[in-house]
Structure formats: structure tokens, C-alpha cells
Amino acid sequence: MLAAEYQLSGKAMVVGATGGMGSSIARALARVGVDVALLGRNEAKLEHVTRECREAGVDAFAIGCDLADIARIEGVVTDSIGKLGGLNFLINCAGISRAGKLHETDLADSDAILDTNLRAHLHLVRHAVPEINKTPGGAVIKIGAVNHPYSGVNTYLAANRGGEGYAEALFEDVREFGTRVCNIRPGWVNTPLVKSEGIDKALMIQPDDIAQTVLFVLTLPITACVTELTILPQRSPYVQE
């Protein structure tokens, strides 16, 4: 259960809203009074999460979007701002991962990862942040991942680290508008993307933990900005033999 003391108002775009973290973030924002535009590929799931947000008493809009289609992003952002009547927060949870050793990988897979995880975020921010900058207290939050290099993770790791560098520079561009920028790096979150055997999912970070972290970032005093957060499970989720 999310902390009841959070109070927030405004309008948010949640990208990747049908995933475990994205849907939890969308519902959490709705419960504290934020109107939401929800973006995702699975329109049936998107409609379900949108209905849940409306039941919390806010305006909520479902907008189907595949971030790999970069050319559509400007129109999707414009549509979201129009439906919401403005924009204060951009929270991007979308991302894909496909393992493959660099010398064996399918370059089409690498391009898809870069397009979805990095280039799409740049385009989202470019079209959203001029509206966000109009009102102090806005924010751009990217949900990334803890970056451990291992065989097969090459392009995914490159996209994540590129996103981290982009967030650092973006903060310097927008801080004087009162716009926050935060890169959240969770490790081992209990979502359907985790397929590993030998993991106790009850010991993993839960999607609602990430949602509460987003609320924490958004509700800090206006004199402070958390630019990066790394979140790990309190206990190791690996099953001990």
C-alpha cells in the first residue's frame, strides 16, 4: 500500500503504462490526484489500467503507441498534452531487452533496443519538456536498470548508460525552470520480464515499491532534486540451497 501522506496534483504522461512498473506508477499517480495519459502497445491492457485510474477520480486517457515507431512520437506527445490540457510530469518505464553476444547478435535486435530504450526517450523528452518547463515543479523520470556488464547484454547496457548521461545533461538544461530530472535504477523487480530460475519473487523489489519511489521524487521540496536513485532488494532474491 502506498503511503497515504503523499499529496500531488498535475498532469502526467506514463510511457510503458501496461507493464508491471508502469501500471503501478499510473495507479499511484491517480490515487494522489494526478490526471494521466497512458501510453503503451497492448491496447486491451491499456484500457484496463485507464479504467482503474478513472475509478480513482482523475481524468485518464489511453493512447496506443509503439515507441519503436519514432516518427509517431511527436504526434503522440501532442495528443497527450491536448487531452490533458497541459503536462507536468513525464515518466518513461518502457524498455526491451534481447540477449546476444556482440559478435553474434542480430543487428535488427540491437537497433530495436536502441530505438525503444534510448532514441524514443530523447524524442519523448524533446517534445514534452517545453510544456513541462512552463510550470515549476515538473519532472522527467526515466526508469532504467542497474547496469551490470555480462556476456550478451551489450546493446541494452549501452542504451541504459546513454540514458544516464542524457539525464545528467538534461538536468543542467532544465533545472532553472524548476524541472526535475531523475534516473531511477532498480535491480530485480518482480515483473513478467524476469524469467530467471531460482528467484524468490517475494524477496524481489515489487512494482509498488517503484511507484512509491516516483511519488517520493515528485513530492520533494522544490529546493531539492534527486537526480539518480539505485534501488536493490533488501534481501537477496536468490533461492539458497
C-alpha positions in Angstrom: 0.0 0.0 0.0 1.3 3.4 -0.9 1.9 6.0 1.8 -1.3 8.0 2.4 0.5 11.2 3.1 1.5 11.9 -0.5 -0.4 14.8 -2.0 0.2 15.8 -5.6 -1.6 17.5 -8.4 -0.8 17.9 -12.1 -0.9 16.0 -15.3 1.4 13.1 -16.3 2.3 11.0 -19.3 3.2 7.5 -18.2 5.0 5.6 -21.0 5.0 1.9 -20.8 1.9 2.0 -18.7 0.8 -1.6 -19.3 3.9 -3.1 -17.7 4.2 -4.1 -14.1 6.0 -0.9 -13.0 4.2 1.4 -15.4 0.7 0.3 -14.4 1.6 0.6 -10.7 3.0 4.1 -11.3 -0.1 5.1 -13.2 -2.4 3.9 -10.5 -0.3 5.5 -7.8 -0.4 8.9 -9.5 -4.2 8.6 -10.0 -4.7 7.8 -6.3 -2.9 11.0 -5.3 -4.9 13.2 -7.8 -2.8 13.4 -10.9 -4.5 13.2 -14.3 -2.8 10.7 -16.6 -2.2 10.0 -20.3 -1.2 6.3 -20.5 0.9 5.1 -23.4 1.5 1.5 -24.4 1.4 -1.1 -27.1 -1.2 -3.5 -25.6 -4.4 -1.6 -26.1 -6.5 -4.1 -24.1 -4.3 -3.8 -21.0 -4.0 -0.1 -21.5 -7.8 0.4 -21.4 -7.9 -1.7 -18.2 -5.3 0.4 -16.4 -7.0 3.6 -17.7 -10.4 2.5 -16.2 -8.7 1.8 -12.9 -7.2 5.3 -12.9 -10.6 6.9 -13.7 -12.1 5.0 -10.8 -9.7 6.9 -8.6 -11.4 10.1 -9.6 -9.0 11.6 -12.1 -9.0 12.1 -15.9 -7.3 9.3 -17.7 -6.6 8.7 -21.3 -5.3 5.6 -23.2 -3.1 6.3 -26.1 -1.8 3.4 -28.1 1.9 3.8 -29.1 4.8 1.6 -30.2 7.9 3.6 -29.3 9.9 1.8 -32.0 7.9 3.9 -34.4 9.9 7.1 -33.7 8.1 9.1 -36.3 4.9 8.8 -34.3 6.2 10.2 -31.1 5.8 13.9 -31.7 2.1 13.3 -32.6 1.5 11.1 -29.5 3.0 13.7 -27.2 1.0 16.5 -28.8 -2.1 14.3 -28.4 -1.4 13.6 -24.8 -0.9 17.3 -23.9 -4.1 18.2 -25.8 -6.2 15.6 -23.9 -4.7 16.5 -20.5 -4.7 20.2 -21.1 -1.1 20.6 -20.3 1.8 18.5 -18.9 3.8 18.4 -15.7 5.4 15.0 -15.5 6.9 12.6 -18.0 7.5 9.1 -16.5 9.0 6.6 -19.0 9.1 3.0 -18.0 9.3 1.5 -21.5 12.2 -0.7 -22.5 13.1 -4.0 -24.1 16.0 -6.4 -23.7 17.3 -9.1 -26.0 20.4 -11.0 -25.1 23.1 -11.8 -27.7 26.8 -11.7 -27.8 28.1 -8.8 -29.8 29.8 -10.8 -32.5 26.7 -13.0 -33.0 23.8 -10.5 -32.4 21.2 -9.7 -34.9 21.7 -6.0 -35.7 17.9 -5.6 -36.1 17.6 -6.6 -32.4 20.3 -4.1 -31.5 18.6 -1.3 -33.5 15.2 -2.1 -31.8 16.8 -1.8 -28.3 18.5 1.5 -29.1 15.3 2.8 -30.7 13.0 1.8 -27.8 15.3 2.3 -24.8 17.2 5.4 -25.9 16.2 7.2 -29.1 12.5 7.1 -28.2 13.2 8.7 -24.8 15.2 11.5 -26.4 12.2 12.2 -28.8 9.7 12.0 -25.9 11.6 14.5 -23.9 12.3 16.9 -26.7 8.6 17.2 -27.5 7.3 17.1 -23.9 9.8 19.2 -21.9 8.9 22.6 -23.4 5.4 22.1 -21.9 6.7 20.7 -18.7 9.1 23.7 -18.3 6.1 26.1 -18.3 5.3 25.3 -14.6 7.9 24.9 -11.8 7.8 21.6 -10.1 7.6 19.4 -13.2 9.7 16.4 -13.8 11.2 13.9 -16.3 11.7 10.5 -14.8 13.3 7.5 -16.6 13.0 4.0 -15.2 16.3 2.3 -16.2 18.1 -0.6 -14.6 21.1 -1.4 -12.5 23.9 -1.9 -15.1 26.0 -5.0 -14.6 28.1 -5.9 -17.6 27.9 -9.5 -18.6 28.1 -11.5 -21.8 25.1 -10.8 -24.0 23.9 -7.5 -22.5 26.0 -5.2 -24.8 23.3 -3.1 -26.6 21.0 -3.0 -23.6 23.8 -1.8 -21.4 24.9 0.8 -24.0 21.3 2.2 -24.2 21.0 2.4 -20.4 24.3 4.2 -19.9 23.5 6.5 -22.7 20.2 7.3 -21.0 22.0 8.1 -17.8 24.4 10.5 -19.5 21.4 12.1 -21.2 19.6 12.6 -17.9 22.7 14.3 -16.3 22.9 16.8 -19.2 19.2 17.3 -19.3 19.1 18.4 -15.7 21.5 21.1 -16.4 19.4 22.3 -19.3 16.1 22.5 -17.4 16.9 23.0 -13.7 16.4 26.7 -13.8 12.8 26.2 -15.0 12.2 24.2 -11.8 12.0 20.9 -13.7 13.4 17.9 -12.0 15.2 15.1 -13.8 15.7 11.7 -12.2 17.0 8.4 -13.5 15.8 5.5 -11.3 17.8 2.3 -11.5 16.1 -0.7 -9.9 17.5 -4.2 -9.8 15.4 -7.4 -9.7 11.9 -6.1 -9.9 9.1 -8.6 -9.8 7.7 -8.2 -13.3 6.9 -10.7 -16.1 10.2 -9.8 -17.8 12.1 -11.7 -15.1 12.4 -15.3 -16.3 15.3 -16.5 -14.1 15.0 -19.8 -12.2 16.0 -19.9 -8.6 14.5 -16.5 -7.7 12.1 -15.9 -4.8 9.8 -13.3 -6.2 8.6 -12.3 -2.7 12.1 -11.0 -2.0 12.3 -9.0 -5.2 11.5 -5.3 -5.4 7.8 -5.0 -6.1 6.3 -2.7 -8.7 4.5 -0.7 -6.0 7.9 0.0 -4.5 8.9 1.7 -7.7 5.6 3.6 -7.7 6.2 4.9 -4.2 9.8 5.9 -5.2 8.3 8.0 -8.1 6.0 9.8 -5.7 8.9 10.5 -3.3 10.9 12.1 -6.2 7.8 14.2 -7.3 6.9 15.4 -3.8 10.3 16.6 -2.6 10.5 20.3 -1.6 11.2 22.5 -4.6 14.7 23.2 -3.3 15.9 19.7 -3.9 16.1 17.2 -6.8 17.1 13.5 -6.7 18.9 13.1 -10.0 19.6 9.4 -9.6 18.4 6.5 -7.4 19.6 3.0 -7.3 17.2 0.5 -5.7 18.2 -3.0 -4.7 16.2 -5.8 -3.0 16.7 -5.6 0.8 17.5 -9.3 0.9 19.0 -11.4 -1.9 16.2 -12.9 -4.0 18.3 -15.9 -5.0 17.0 -19.1 -3.5 19.5 -20.6 -1.1 20.1 -24.3 -1.5 
